[in-house]
Amino acid sequence: MNPATTPATTSATTSATTQPTRDARFITFEGIDGAGKSSHIDFVASLLTARGVQVVTTREPGGTALGEQLRTLLLHQAMHLDTEALLMFASRREHLAQVIEPALARGDWVISDRFTDATFAYQGGGRHLSIDRLAQLEAWVHPHLQPDLTLLFDVPLAVARARLDNNGQLDKFEQEQSTFFADVRNEYLRRAAQFPQRFRIIDSTRPMDEVRRQLTTIVGAE
């Protein structure tokens, strides 16, 4: 897991309550490591900015000062699998309180490189933690908030692996075996089938210009 996005950035500076306005949108980018999702975040943000939308770009784990510290631990420190899941949600709660909820309340659009679907995919699918237990944590941490749109960048495992092998130093997730990523991918696809109203699957093996044409169409419909 090595998103290219930095902690939350935005040009909006007004104060906010905790309830999203009607026009706010929450977009998440998901996919296995090597799917290429992070290379399109700035492009989508620029599309929205050109429409006069205030955009906040952020990432998970991370997005806040505390979240970035937890990110370092989560990506590089060995730990019990339950601890890993709990820290993911702890980072997410801070992220929601400090970045996502205030931005949506201002009427901004939020783009996050990963959110809770990633926890279901990596800790649930890849680590085989109980999906029901993760759902309980989700209901505790953000019971009334889900992304409006989730862009799932999907590639075959061999393609993802080849991209990672050319990516330099790998974190502990990127170093996992192919069986792990197969399970992660399967859980992503299961969630996409479970929540078709918000998921859009992007074939990330296609040339970048084709992917971006599809993204332009999808985001333009929001």
WONORDA-V139570 format. One record per residue. N is the residue number from 0. RES is the residue in one small letter. SS is DSSP state (hx for helix, st for strand, lp for the rest). OMEGA is omega as a letter, one per 20 degrees, with the letter a starting at -180 (none if undefined). NEAR is the number of other C-alpha atoms within 10 Angstrom. Layout:
[[N:RES:SS:OMEGA:NEAR] [N:RES:SS:OMEGA:NEAR]]
This chain:
[[0:m:lp:a:20] [1:n:lp:a:18] [2:p:lp:a:19] [3:a:lp:a:15] [4:t:lp:r:19] [5:t:lp:r:15] [6:p:lp:a:20] [7:a:lp:r:22] [8:t:st:r:14] [9:t:lp:r:15] [10:s:lp:r:9] [11:a:lp:a:13] [12:t:lp:a:8] [13:t:lp:r:8] [14:s:lp:a:9] [15:a:lp:r:14] [16:t:lp:a:12] [17:t:lp:a:14] [18:q:lp:r:14] [19:p:lp:r:21] [20:t:lp:a:14] [21:r:lp:a:9] [22:d:lp:a:13] [23:a:lp:r:18] [24:r:st:r:19] [25:f:st:a:22] [26:i:st:r:23] [27:t:st:r:26] [28:f:st:a:25] [29:e:st:r:27] [30:g:lp:r:28] [31:i:lp:r:26] [32:d:lp:a:25] [33:g:lp:a:26] [34:a:lp:r:24] [35:g:lp:a:20] [36:k:hx:a:22] [37:s:hx:a:22] [38:s:hx:a:13] [39:h:hx:a:16] [40:i:hx:r:20] [41:d:hx:r:14] [42:f:hx:r:14] [43:v:hx:r:19] [44:a:hx:r:19] [45:s:hx:r:14] [46:l:hx:a:17] [47:l:hx:r:17] [48:t:hx:r:13] [49:a:hx:r:10] [50:r:lp:a:9] [51:g:lp:a:9] [52:v:lp:r:16] [53:q:lp:a:19] [54:v:st:r:27] [55:v:st:r:22] [56:t:st:a:23] [57:t:st:a:27] [58:r:st:r:26] [59:e:lp:i:28] [60:p:lp:a:32] [61:g:lp:r:26] [62:g:lp:r:28] [63:t:lp:r:24] [64:a:hx:r:15] [65:l:hx:a:13] [66:g:hx:r:23] [67:e:hx:r:19] [68:q:hx:r:14] [69:l:hx:r:20] [70:r:hx:r:20] [71:t:hx:r:13] [72:l:hx:a:14] [73:l:hx:a:22] [74:l:hx:a:17] [75:h:hx:a:12] [76:q:lp:r:12] [77:a:lp:a:11] [78:m:lp:r:10] [79:h:lp:a:8] [80:l:hx:r:13] [81:d:hx:r:15] [82:t:hx:r:12] [83:e:hx:a:20] [84:a:hx:a:21] [85:l:hx:r:14] [86:l:hx:r:18] [87:m:hx:a:23] [88:f:hx:r:22] [89:a:hx:r:17] [90:s:hx:a:22] [91:r:hx:a:25] [92:r:hx:r:18] [93:e:hx:r:18] [94:h:hx:r:25] [95:l:hx:a:19] [96:a:hx:a:13] [97:q:hx:a:15] [98:v:hx:a:21] [99:i:hx:a:26] [100:e:hx:r:21] [101:p:hx:a:19] [102:a:hx:r:31] [103:l:hx:r:25] [104:a:hx:r:19] [105:r:hx:a:21] [106:g:lp:r:21] [107:d:lp:r:24] [108:w:st:a:25] [109:v:st:r:27] [110:i:st:a:26] [111:s:st:r:27] [112:d:st:a:27] [113:r:lp:r:25] [114:f:lp:a:22] [115:t:hx:r:23] [116:d:hx:r:23] [117:a:hx:r:24] [118:t:hx:r:25] [119:f:hx:a:25] [120:a:hx:a:27] [121:y:hx:a:24] [122:q:hx:r:21] [123:g:hx:a:22] [124:g:hx:a:23] [125:g:hx:a:21] [126:r:lp:r:18] [127:h:lp:r:15] [128:l:lp:a:18] [129:s:lp:r:14] [130:i:hx:r:15] [131:d:hx:r:11] [132:r:hx:r:13] [133:l:hx:r:20] [134:a:hx:r:15] [135:q:hx:r:12] [136:l:hx:r:17] [137:e:hx:a:21] [138:a:hx:r:12] [139:w:hx:a:12] [140:v:hx:r:17] [141:h:lp:a:14] [142:p:lp:a:11] [143:h:lp:a:8] [144:l:lp:r:14] [145:q:lp:r:16] [146:p:lp:r:18] [147:d:lp:a:15] [148:l:st:r:20] [149:t:st:r:25] [150:l:st:a:22] [151:l:st:r:24] [152:f:st:a:23] [153:d:st:r:24] [154:v:lp:r:21] [155:p:lp:a:16] [156:l:hx:a:18] [157:a:hx:r:11] [158:v:hx:r:14] [159:a:hx:a:22] [160:r:hx:r:21] [161:a:hx:r:11] [162:r:hx:a:15] [163:l:hx:a:19] [164:d:hx:r:13] [165:n:lp:a:10] [166:n:lp:r:12] [167:g:lp:a:8] [168:q:lp:a:10] [169:l:lp:r:16] [170:d:lp:a:15] [171:k:lp:r:13] [172:f:lp:a:18] [173:e:lp:r:22] [174:q:lp:a:15] [175:e:lp:a:12] [176:q:lp:a:10] [177:s:hx:r:14] [178:t:hx:r:11] [179:f:hx:a:18] [180:f:hx:r:23] [181:a:hx:r:16] [182:d:hx:r:18] [183:v:hx:a:26] [184:r:hx:a:23] [185:n:hx:r:15] [186:e:hx:r:20] [187:y:hx:a:27] [188:l:hx:r:18] [189:r:hx:r:13] [190:r:hx:r:15] [191:a:hx:r:19] [192:a:hx:a:11] [193:q:hx:a:11] [194:f:lp:a:12] [195:p:lp:a:12] [196:q:lp:a:11] [197:r:lp:a:15] [198:f:st:r:22] [199:r:st:a:17] [200:i:st:a:16] [201:i:st:r:20] [202:d:st:a:16] [203:s:lp:r:21] [204:t:lp:a:16] [205:r:lp:r:11] [206:p:lp:a:9] [207:m:hx:a:13] [208:d:hx:r:9] [209:e:hx:r:13] [210:v:hx:a:16] [211:r:hx:r:16] [212:r:hx:r:10] [213:q:hx:r:14] [214:l:hx:r:19] [215:t:hx:r:15] [216:t:hx:a:10] [217:i:hx:a:13] [218:v:hx:r:15] [219:g:hx:r:12] [220:a:lp:a:7] [221:e:lp:none:10]]
